[in-house]
């Protein structure tokens, strides 16, 4: 067989020899960490008979689009005869389920969207690609016990990731000691570890590398530090950064919420951008829980009508609060028997204050895996949020030319945040007739406010009071 080994440097070289059970292989984009992890997997499978490996990502489809091309076009291309053997037996990569080596070792593929396919199996080594996109430590801990095939001299899981928030479980598991030792070995990579972008002999970027790093200059500060410098940093100017804690606000689901609590649905329309529908449960003590959401781009109003109808029937919702920006969509719902309430949108900062207050007082929570459908592959491939909780950390204030913060959030990847704001504003302001109305505004422009819990709360106009509870119905 013709065989040409790949060259590895720095962290990518270190991981080839590390035998620790749990490894976090982390670095900015383009550092070659995925190639390094897949190369190790390949060499172990080719060397040890009857060994079993697993490549896992959030979705099976993302493996086909992102991981398999790297494995076949870079790793297996170094061994042309083996490449022909493995790919011929596996069929077209869109339907390929495994590679079976001549020595009977196997590499399987799995998506966390279909975990039943592999969680009961036995493996020697697992490569967890794009691990930072998994927000649940529980999901990861369900993978670790699968390391029990015992054909290799050691069992190992390698989490490959780009840096994110320092609150992420990957960072804490690899930096905070548990019972006196770290649970996960941390291996850092950099662009200098990738020979495609860095010339080791000349100690400088290659021409390809110079071209690759140019776009990083336009990244926001926290993304530049994550994706170029490889640092775990929080978003600067985060709207909810001081009060948002995933370990506190993301909770495990419980059954009584569906039977005993009130429910509403919030909608932020989306066709070209992301559309969001959220089901919120409200407890008798006024605690709000996001129990289910739909978070998808490219869906038309008919699709949203059908899905929202199912949510309404399943939860027996008392109200549907919809973004008023698209009157046509609301009229479509109305013509088919679903009445929507116009969302309280302005001033935006007042709605943000209400969400901020709830997060700080711990009366706003999110069910883990509230997004029950598969995540959008397009969003994953563009490194965009796939649910509301993934938006929150990157929801930041605008900055002017002088670097000063403006009290308006950046309008990017904020659809879930907007929908949450509409829902919270509805619960915290609607039908609050036990306050004195400030003024008689004849225009329905959301301008009347009073102070409640030291937060601005919108009060109904005289026209709304005359309409007797029928707020915001057009």
N, C-alpha and C positions, 0 to 999 in steps of 0.2 A: 504494500500500500504506500502511496505517496503521502508524505506527511511533513508539514512545516509548522512548527510550534509558534504560537503568538508570544509577543514580548510584553511583560508586565512590569510596572514600577510602583513604588510607594505603597499606598494602601491596597491597590489592586494586586500587588505581588504578595503582600502580607497575608491576604485572605486565602491565597492558594495553599498556604502551609498551616493556617490556624485550625486547630482541632476542637475548639471550644463548642459547647452544645448550641448556644444561641449567639448569633453574630448580627450586629447592625452595621452594614456596609453603606456608608453615607457620604454624600458629597454633592457639590453643585451639579448643574446639568453639563453633560458632555464629558464627564470625567472617566468614562469607560467602565464604570462599576458593574453594569449589567453584563457586559462582555466578560468581565473577570469572574463573576459568579457563575455564569453559564459555562464558561471554560472549565472551571473546577468540577462542576457537575458532570460534564462530558468526559473528562479524564477519569473520574472515579468510576463511571458506568462502564467505560471501555476497558478498565483495568481489573475490575473485580466481578467475577461471574455471579449472576443471580441477585445483584444489587438492585435496589429500586429507588428512583428519584421522582420528585414531584415539582412541577413548575406551577405556581398559583398566582393569580391576580384577582382583582375584584370581579371581573367578568370573563367568561370563557372567550367571548368574542374579541376582547382586547388582547388576549394571548395570540390569537390568529393574526391580528393586525400589527401588533407591536413586538412581541417576544419571539415568535417563530421566525420572522424574517432575520432577526439578529442571530438566532441560533443556527439557522441554515446557511445564511449568506456570509457569516463571519466565522463562527465556530466550526461548523461541519465542512466549510469550503477548504479548511486546512488539511482535510483528509478526504480527497475526492472519491476514493473507492467506497469508503464508509458512508459518505453522503449519498451516493447512488443506492447503496444497500438499504439505508434507513428510510429514505424518502420513497423508494419504490414500494417497500412493504407497507408504508403508512398511508398510502393514498394521497389525494389532494389535501393540502394543509388546512383547507377550510373544514374538512371533516376528520382530520387526523386526530386520533385520541392518544397515541403513544408512539414512542420510538422503541423498537426491540432490537437490541444489539446482537451481534453474532454469538456472544458469550451468555445470552439469555438475560442480561440485565435490561431493565426497562426504565424509560422516562415517561411519566404520565403528565397530563395537563389538567388543571382544574380552575374553575371560577368560583369565587365566593357566592355568586348568585345561584349556584347549584352545588352546595357543599355536600349533599348526600352522596355524591359520586365518589368522594375520596376520603371522607372523614372516618370511615370505618376500615380503611386500608392501612397497610404497613409500609413504611418507607425508611430508607437510611439517611436521605438528605432531602431537604425541601428548600427551594428557592422561592421566596415571597417577593415578587416584583411590585414596585410602586406601593410599598407597604404603608407609606405615610397617608395614603388615601383611605386606609381603614381606620376609622375612629374608635373602634371598639377593641379594648384589650381582651375582652372575653372571647371574641372571634379568634384572635391570635392564639390564646391559650388552648383553644380547642384543636389547633393544629399540632402543637408540641407533642401531645401523647401519641401522635401517629408515627413518631420516630422510634420504631420498635422492630424493624426488619433484621437488624443486627448481622448483616453480611459485611459491612464495612467495619474497620477497627474503631470507629467512632460514629455517633449519630449526630446530625447537625441540621439546624435551620438557619438560613441566611436571609435576613430582611434587607432588601435593597431599596434605598429611598433617597429622595431629596429632602433637605432640611425643611422644617416647618416651625410651628410655635414651640417654645420651650415647655409648654404645658402638655404637649402631645405625649401619649403613653410610651412611644418609642424612645423619646429623649429621657424621660424619667426612669424607664426601665434600664437604660444603659448608663445613667449617670448617678442615680440615687441608690445607695447601698441598702440591701434588704438582708437582715440578719448578718450584717458585717461584710457582705460581698455584693458585687454587682451581678444582677441576673443575666445581663447581656453584655457581651464584649463589643466595644465600639471601635470601628476601624474607619478612619477618615480618608477620603480620596480628594484629589484636586485635579484641575486641568493639566497640571504638570505630569500627572500619572498617565495621561493619554498620549501615546506617541503620534497619533494623528494630528494633534494640536500643539504638541510641545516637542521641540528637538532636544533630546537629552545631551547630545554632543556639543551643540552650540549654545545650550542653555537659554533658549528663546523660543517664542512662538513660531510655528511654521506659517507659511502663507495661508494655508487652510485655517489654522488657528486664529490668525489675525482677522480673517473674515468672519469666523464664528463668533468671536467675542464682541464685535461691534454693536449688535443690538442690545447688549446688556446695559449700555450707557443710558438708555432711555427708560430703564425699569425704575419703578418706585424704589425708594431706599431699602425697605425691608425685603423686597423681592430681589434686589441686586445682591444684598448680603446673603440671602439664602441660596440663590441660583448661581451666583458667580463666586462668592467667597466661601460658600458652604457652611454658613453659620445658622444656628437655631435662634431666631429672633422673632419677637412679636411685631405685628404691624404697627408702625408709628402713626400716631394720631387716631388710633382705633376708637370708634364711637363708643363701644361697650367694653373696651379693654380693661377698665378698672373694676368692672363688676362681673364680667363673663368668666365662668369657670366650668369647662366641660365636665369635669369630675363631679361637680355639684348639680349643674342644670340639666345634664343628660342622664335620664334615669331609666330603670327597667320598667316595662309596661306592667300594669296591674288591671285585673278584670273589672273591678267595681266601677271604673271610670265610665264604661259604656252604659251601664244600667242606671246608675244613681246620679249622674251629673248632667247638667245642661250641655248642649253642644251648639256651636256655630261653625259656619264655613267662611273662610276668607279667600278671595280670588284676586290674583294679579294676572291680567291677561298676557298672553304671549303667543306670537306666531313666528316672527323672525327671531325674537329673543326668547328667553325662558318664560314659560307660563307656570304659575304656581296656584295650587288649591290646597288649603290647609284646613283640617278639622281640629277645632279647639274644644276641649272639655273644660267646663267651669264648675268648680266644687262649691258646696254650700258656703265655704269660707272664702270664696272669691279667688281661689288659686286656679291659674290657667295651665292647661297641659296640652301640648301639641301631640295628638294621638295618631294622626295619619296625615300624610301629605302626598301630593303629586307634583313632580318637579321635572318638567320636560319642555324642550323647545320644539317649534315647528308643528304644533297642533292647532287645527282650526276650531272655530266656535262650535261646530256640530260635535266634534270629539269631546270638547270640554263640557258641553251640555249633557252628553250621555254619561260621562264619568262623575260629574257633580251630582247628577240625578241619583246615581248609585250611592254616593256618599251621603246624600240627604236622607235617602230611605234607610240606609244602614244605621245611621246615628240619630235619626229623628230630630234633625236640627231645627232650632227655633228661628234662625235667621241666616241669610247668605249675604255677606258684605262684599261688594265688588268694586274694583277700581273704576272710577267714573271716566277715565280717559277714553274708554272705548264704549260710547253710547250704543253703537250698533250691536255689540255683543250682549249688552244688558237688554236691549229690545228683543233680540233673538230669544233669550231666556224667557222674557215676559210673554212673548207670543206663544210659547209652548208650555206655559203654566207655572213657570218658576219665577217668583218675584224676588228681586235683589234690592239690597239697600246700598245706597251710594256711600262709598267709603269716605271717612273724614281724612282728608289728605294734607290739608294746610292749616297752619304752618307746620312744615315737616319737623322742625326742631321740637315742637311741643309733643308730637306723637313719639318722637325719640325719647323725650323726657319720661313719658309714661312707661315705655318699655324699659328704660334704664332704671326707673324706680322699682319696677317689678323684679328685675334681675337682682338688684341690690338687696331687696327685701326677701328674696327667695320665694316669690309667689308666681313665678313663671318657669315652667319646666318643659322638657322635650323628651318624648319617649324615644328610647334607642331604636334605631331602624324604623322610624316613623314613615320614611319613604319605603313602601313595600314593593313597589315595582322595581325592575332592573334599572340601574342608572343609565343615563344617556351615554352611549359610547363616544359621541361627538364631544360632549362636555369633558369626558375623561381624557380623550386624546388631545384636547386643547388646554388641559390642566385647569379647568374651570370647576367651580363648585357643583356638586350633584344633589345637594339638599340644602335646606336653610341653615342648619348648624355649621355647615362648611363655609357659609358666607360670612358668618358673624365676625370672626377674627379679622378678616380682610375688609370689613366695612369701615371705611376711614373718612375723616373730614377732608374737605378740600383745602388746598394751600395756595395762597396768592403768589404773585411774582417775587415778593419780598420774603417768602418763606413763612408768612404768618397764617395761622389756621383760620379758616372761614367756617362759620357754623352752618354749613351745608355739606351733606355727605357726597362723596364721589359717586356719580351715577354709573356704576359698573358692577356687574355681578351682585345686584342688590334686590332682585325680584322677590326672594324669600323674605328679606328684611322688610320690604315694603308691605308685603302681604301680612306679616306679623304685626306691623305697626297699625294697619287698618283694623285688624281683629282686636288688638289691645285697646285702641282708641274707642272702638264700638262698645266694648264692655265697660271701660272706665268713664265714659262720658254719656252714653245714650240713656235717656229716660231718667236723668238726675234732676227731678223736679223739686228736690228738697233744698235747693239753693236759690238765692235771689239772682234773677237774671240781670246782667250788667248791660243796660241799654236796650233799645228797641230797634234792632237792625232789620229793615224791611227786605234786605237783600240776603239771599241764601248763600252767604260767602264764608261761613265758618269763622266768624270773627268774635263771637261772644265767649268770654272766658271768665272763670273765677278761680280762686286759689283753693286747692284741696290737697292735703298732705304736702303742702309747700310745692305743689306742681300745678301748672296751668291746666285747667279742665274746661273744655268747651261746654257752654250751656245752650239750651235750645232757644231759638229766636221766637218772637211772639207768634209768627206764622206756624212754626212747628208745634207750639203749645196748643194752638187752636186746632191743629190737625189731630190732637189727642193720640199720642204714642205712635202715630204713623210717620215716624221720622224718615226722611231721606227716600221715600218712595216717590219715584217720578211717575 
